């Protein structure tokens, strides 16, 4: 579990500079392709976390995104930051999922459903260093397999409410809270990892099905 704490801390440090580096190794996409994608940002526009709209007033993100920041100083960016909305309230649970209630409703063309099981693959949606939307296809591995298939994780590092996402090509600097999506359903949100979702250390996600 000590490894998990260190990796979570490193992920947060990477996301809280003057500007997060942004995902490396992804494919260019657009907010119109993923209108449910939202950012959690500071007053100066610095993006610190990602999230996903499941309806007009509800955002799913990582629990760390609300426990490690002053939520009163965070706004939610919609349409890649073209609109910002304050957070009215929030909750989080032991499964490392944070749920935000927005102070006002927002309208986008697509909201995500919630996956009730774990598919074999999904697409991570985040941003690159230029704040442009990018995506990465990932193979999904259960927590049990993730600690027994030669990766850097050990028994006890992952809980049953987590899973791993392994990119075909190395994917670095994904923001906590960024959504992993399959069939227009939210499967999980980025939680922690060793920095790059490569062949040795896939990214660790909080599993949405665990909190349904």
Secondary structure, DSSP 8 states (H G I E B T S, - for coil): -HHHHHHHHHHHHHHSSSS----BS-EE--TTT-TTEEEEE-TT--EEEEEEEEETTEEEEETHHHHSS-GGG-EEEETTTTEEEEEEEEEE-TTSEEEEEESS----S---EE-SS--SEEEEEEE-TTS-EEEEEEEEEEHHHHTTSSSS--TTSS-TTEEEEEESS--B---TT-EEEETTEEEEEEEE-SSB-SSSS-EEEEEGGGG-
